Amino acid sequence: MARIAVIGAGMGAMSAAARLAVAGHRVTVYERSQSYGGSLGRHTRDGFAFDTGPGLLHLPAVYRDLFVKTGKEPLERCVTLTQVDPASRHVFADGTDVSLPNASRAGTVAALDAALGGGAGGSWGAFLDRARDAWDRSRRPLLEEPLRPDWQVLGRDPYPAPVRRRLLRPALRAGTVAEIGSWELADPRLAAVLDGYALSYGLDPRRAPASAALLPYMEETFGSWYVSGGMRALAQAVYERCLARKVEFVFGAEVARVLEKDGRAAGVELTDGTVAEAAHVVLGARPRPGLTHAQELWRDGDVTVQPRAEGSGPTGRFLVLLSLRGARPAGAAHRTLVHPADRTAEQEAVFGGRLAADPTVTVLRPDDPSTRPDDAHEAVTLTATVAPHGPVDWTDEAVRTRYADTLIDVAGAAVPGLRERVLRMEVRTPAETEAETGAEGGAVPAPALAGAAGGFLHAGNRTRLPGLLLAGGWAHPGGGPAHAGMSGALVAGIVVEGDGFRGSQ
């Protein structure tokens, strides 16, 4: 049995902590804030409650596996999961409106054909077939294994883009999300749907590799799930599982540096001078300079992982939390995306460090009594992907208010009479994210993607300092609750099984 220090209490860190404790290790988690869960926050006021991070869970199998491996009580006994149906509603600038069913390929194809016509459903279905091929080719090395020393194999894009033959000119294949939309989907509304997936993960469709097709494929294949009580309830369940397995938590404890002895990690030193020795250290937060004496800490083995591709980020999230008078209409979609008329203008603004005049807005309207004081009111969250704090001064009250008004105006296309129903509006920006999580600029990590010569991969779980491992959204396989949970499983496997660990079988 070894002592293990975990830095941070996000989902990846807690997933690793629970698994390591079950394996017989003594695990202590050091968290700089006063609570657990990382980005899975919850804001409550006057009977209204809102998620302040992701609002839906994808790939719930990640957390089902965690709960099976760490105890007899399965996930569904700890939280209530419900598939949202429709999975998403899309409102386009030309007034077209389509609702896509949850985890039903045939239903999605039929809905797109009925709403958009012109064989739109068939085009989307053919695209998902190619996305499935990309999933089959990259799933294991991208998601289920620690980042391989020969990570360059992930530098090749697994998406089998069809060849576009041109008279007297070289043939072309789509290499980015935007090119898939333009060349393979053709209908600009279908392209907007695909762009919306990329943008919601903080990816620039113009630069994100075609392998980002995995993101809609995963959602449409494995479904979109709502956790009753919000995603914070999932974080609480993982935290309580950690406590049940004797994981110790120390809150308000910021780690100043990782201790090193004989060329390996040997514990942590807190900012108050407290020293805690450990045989292994798991870093569940974004690596930062000065944390260790090792140079190029967050590189895998002796192989350099390419820096993130130019123009690929970072981005943050801008949220408007609306307490509304009036009941939630029966049959209202849980998630609606309102797409802009000019997607390119939005992308140029967001990834150029400016405010988009007409952003893509996601409207979340959970049918959950715990989100509202009574059935005569409704809690609605508006979200847009934005530039991080720094390029935009998100502490400027005038900027915050003006942009919140922009989101409300856009969301009116999905919720008629929205502005007139507002009792209270509260705003959360990348500035709040930075203050609460420590992520520079309030940036939110995107999932790892194959292709682009490795430019969209994250740091490997192993580091150049033996005994120090990386978990969470800033490590392989990247951001989002499911991916963070995967990183925790990979780190635990490396500690328990050693360098020979190759991931799930």
N, C-alpha and C positions, 0 to 999 in steps of 0.2 A: 504494500500500500504506500503510495507516494502523496506528498503534499503538492497540490496544484493551485496556482493563483490564476484567476480569470479577471481580466480587466474589462469592465463594462457589463451591464445587465440587459443588453439587447437580446433579440430572439436567437441569434446565432450563438452568442455567448452562453445563454441559459440552456440552449439545446445541448451544447457541448458539456456544460457543467452537470446536467442531469445524467447524461450517459456515462460520464467519467465517474460520478459518484456511485452509480450502480455497479461499475466495474471494480469498486473497492477503494477508490482513491479518496483522500480528504480534500475537498474542494472549497475554496473561499473565493467569493466574487466581490470585487472592489468596484463600486459604482460612484462616479463623481456627483451625480444628482441624488435626489432623495427618494427615487422610485426606480422601478424596473420597467422593461418593455421597450426601451429605445424609442423608435418612431411611432410605436403603437400607443398613442396617448388618447386621453378622453377628457373632453371639456364639459363640465356640467354647470348649469345655472338656472335657478328658478324652475326646476323640473324638466328642463330641456337638456339633452345630452348629445354630444357629437364626437365622432372619431376625428382625431387630428392628424392621423396618418392614413395608410391604406384602409379603404372601407370594405373591401371584399377579399376573400381568401381563394387562391387558385392552387391547384395541386394539394388538396387536403391530405393526401396520402403521406406527405412528408411528416405531418404532425401525428397522424394515426400511427405511423411507424415509431415515432418518438415515444408515444404513450405505451405502445405494446412493449417496446424494448426496455422501458424504465419502470414497469409495474403492471399489475393485473388489471387495473382500471383503464378501459379504453377511452379514447378521446371523447366519444359521444356521451359518455357518462359525466364528463367534466364540463362540456360546453354543448350547446344546441346548434347544430349546423343545418342550414336550409338552403337548397338550391334556389337562386332567384330566377324567376321566369316571368317575362322575358329576361334573358341575360343582359341585353342592352337595347336601348331605343336610340335611333339616330335621326336627328332633325337637320336637314340641309338648307343651305341658303336659298335654294329655289322653292322651298316650301315642302319638298318631299319628306316623308316621314315613314320610317320602317322600324319594326320591332323584331329582333332576332331571338329565337328561342334558345334555351339553355341546353348545351350539349346535344344538339340534334342537327346533324349535317343536312339531312333531307328537309327538315323544317326551315333551316336557314336558307337553303337554295330556293325553296318555294316562296318564302317571304320576300327575298330579293327579286325574284322574277315578278311577283305580283306588284311590288312597289316601284321597281325601277324599270322593268321590262327589258327588252333588247338582249335577252340571254344573260342578264347580270348574274343570276343564280348559278348558271353553268360556269361562267368565268370564275366566280368566287370558289366554286367547288373544285375546279381544276387547279386553282392556286393552292387550295388546302391539300390537295393530293401531293403537289410538289413540296409543300411545307412538311407533310408527313414523311416524305423521303429524307428531307433535311433532318428531321427529328430522329429518324432511325439511324442515320449516319453519324450524328454527333451527340446523341443523348448520353451515352456512357462516358466518353472522355470529357464532355462539357459539364455534366451535372452530377454524375455518380462516382467519379474518381477524383482523387487529388490531382491538381494540375501536373501533367506529366513532364519529366525532364525534356522530352522531345515535343514540347508544346507547339512547335512549329506546324505539326500536323493540323492543329486547329486554326492555323493562319489561312488555310484554304476554305473557301466558302462552300458549305455542303448543299446549298440550295441549287437544285437542278433547273436553272433558268432555261427556257426554250430558246433556240437560236432564232434570231431575227435576220433573215436573209435580205440583202439589199442589192439592187442592180448595180454592177460595176463598183461596188464598195464592200469593204470587209463586213462580215456578219457581226451582229451584236448580241450580247446577252445582258440581261438586267443584273447589275451588281450592287444596287442600293434599293432601299425601300421605295424611294420616289420613282425609280426606273421600273420597278415591278408595277406600281400603280399606273404609270404612263403607258408602258409597253404591253403589259399582260392583262391588266384589268380594264383598261380603256375608258370605262365610264368614270368621270371625275368624282362621282359620289362614292363609288367603290374605292377609288384611290384615297378619298377622304377618310373612309372607315379604316383603311390600312395605316394611313398617316396617324390617325388618332390613337391606334394601339402603340405605335412607336413613341409618339409624343408623351403619352401618359406614363411611359417608363423613362422619360427624360432623354430620349434619343432623337436626333435630328434626322428626319426621313431622307434628306438629301445626301447624308453621309453614312447613315447606319447601313451595314452590309445586308444583302438580301437574306441572310440567315435569320434576321429578325422576324422572318415569317414564322419562326417557332413560337413567338409570343401569342398571336391570334390562334395558332394551331392548338397550343396548350389550353387556352381558355375555352375554345370551342369543343375540344375533345374531352377535357376533364371537368369542365363546368366552372361556374362562378358561384361561390358559397358565401352566405351571410352568417355571421356568428351573432346569435342573440345576445344583446347587451353590448354589441360592437366588438371590434377587433381587440379592444382592451381586455375583454373577457378571455380571449385566447392567451394573451400575455399573462393574465392572472393565473390561468390554469397551468401554464408552464412554470411560472414562479412557484406555485403551490406544489407542483410535482418535484421541483428542486428541493423545497423545504422538506418534503416527505422523505427524500433520499439523503437528508442530512447535509445538504449544501448550505454553507454559511454565507450570509450577505452582509456586507459592510457598506452602508450608504453614506453619502457625503464624504467619500474617500477618493480623492484624486491621485492617481499614480503619477509621480514625477519622472521615474525612470525604471527601467528593467535592470535588475542587478545581474552582473556577469561574474563568473568564477571559472577558472580553468577553461576558458573558451566556450562556455555555454551559459544559458540563462539559469539564474540561481535564485530568483525571487523578485520582489518589487519593493521600491521605496516610495512612500506616499509624500505628498507635499508638506505634511506636518512633521516629517522626519521619521515616521514609523517605518520599520523594516520588517518584511515578512519573507522568510526563506521558502523556496519551493523548488521541486525537482523539474517542474514544467511550468511555463507561463503561457496562457492563452490570451491573446490580444483580440478583444471583441469590438474594438473601436478603430477608427481610421488611423493608420500608422502616421506618426509625425516625427520630424527631425528632432534629435536630442533625446529620444526615448531610450536609445541604447548608444553605445560607442561604435557599434558595427555600422559600416557604410553600406548603402544600398540594401538596407535591411529587408525590404519587402520584395525580394526577388527570389525566384524559386531555384534552389540548389545553386548550380554554377551557370544558370541560363538566365539571361536578361529578358524579362517580359517587356514587350514594347509599351511605351507610354500610350495613354489614350489618344485616339486619333484626333487630329486637329479639327476643331469645330464640333466635337461630339459631346461637349458639355463643359462644365457641369451645369445643372439646372436645379431649381428648387420648386416648391409648391406654394401657391397662393390660395388660401382658403377663406371663404366667406361663410360664417355660421349664422344661419337665419332662424330665428324663433318666429313662427308664423301663427297668426290667428286663423281659424278655420281648419276643418278636418282634412286629412289626407284622402283624396278621392279614391273610391274603390277601383282597383285595377290600374292604378298609377304605376308606371315602371319604376323599379328600384333605382336603375341607373340610366340616365339619358345623356348622350353626347350631342351638343349643339355645335355644328361644324361651320367654320367661317367661309365667306365667299372666296377669299384669297388666301389659300394655305401657304403659299410661298412667302407672302408678306409677313405672316405670323412667324414662320420659321426664321426668316431673316432677322426679325426683331428679337425673338427669344434667344437665339444663339449668337446674336450680335450685341447682347447686353442691354437691350432696350425693352420697353413695354409694347406689346402688340395691341394695336387699336381694336382689332376684332379677333379675340382669342378663341380657341377651342375650349368650351366650358363643359365640364362633367357635372351633372346634377344628380346628387344622391338623395333618395327619398325612402328611407327604410320603413317598412311596415312593422315597427317594433314599439310596443307600448312603453318600453323603458326609455325611449328617446324623447318623450313628451309628457307634460303634466297630466293631460287627459285627452280624450278623443276629439275634443273641440280645438285642438292645436296640432301643429306639425313642426318637426325639426328637419330642415333641409340644409345640405352642405353643397356649396359650389366650389369647384376646384379648377385651377388652370396651372399649366406648367409655365414657369417664368424664369427669367435670369436670376442668378443668385444675388445675395446681399453683397454689395460692393459695386458692381457695375450699375445696379439700381440701389438707391438708398432707401431700403425698406423701413427705416425708422422715421422717415419723413411722413408726418401724419396726413399732409395734403395728398401725397402720392398714394398712400394706402387707401384713403377714402375715395379718391377719384377712381382708382382701379377697382375697388369693390363695387362702385356704381356701374362701371363697365360690365363686370360679370353679371350683375343683377339685370342689366338691360339685355344682355345676350341670352340669359337663362329664361327671360320672359317668353321666348319662343317655345320653351318646353313646359313652362308653368304659367299659363295665362293669369294675369292679374297678380303676379308675384309681388311687385313693389307695394301694392296697396295692402297686402296681407302682413307686411313686416312689422313685428312688434319690437324686435331688437336685432341689430346686426353686430357681429363681432368678427374681427379680422385677424388672421394668422398668416405670417409671411416667412420667407427664409430667414429674416432676422431673429424671429422666435425660435426657429429650428436650430439655428446656430447657437443661441444661448442655452437651449435645453439639451442638445446632443453633443455640442462641441464640434460638429462638422463645419469646416471652414465655409463661410458664405451661406450656410444652411443648405448645402448641396445634398442631393438625394442620390445614392448610387444606383446605377442601372444594372440589369442582369448582364452577365457575361455573354458574349456572342462569338461564334466562330467566324472566320473570314477576316478581311481587311488586314492581312499580314499579322494578326494577333493584336491589332490596335484596340479591340473592344474586349480583351480579356482583363481579368483582375489579378492582383497579386496572388501567388500560390499560397496554399495553407502552410507549407513548410517555409522556413526562412533560412538565411545564411547563418543565423545564430542558433546552433543546436539547442533544443529545449524550448524554443520560442515558436509558437504557432499562431496563425491568423484565422479568425472566424468572423462571421457577420457579413454585412452587405458590401464592405470594402475589400473583401477577400473572395477568392474563387468559391462558388460560381456566381457571385455578384449579389445585387440588391433585390429587395422584395421579401416578404415574409417566408415564402416557400424556399427561395434560394438561400436565405440566411439559415433556415433550418437545416438545409442540406450541408452547408458549410460546417455547422456544429457537429453533424454526424461524421463528416470526413475527419475533422480534427480529433474527435474521440477515437476513431478507428486508428489514426496514426499513433496516438499515445498508447493505446491498448495493444495494438498488434505490431507496432514498430514500423520501420521504413519499408518493410515488405507489403504493407497494407495497400491494396489497390481498389478499395471501394466495395460497394454492394455487389453481390453476385446474382 
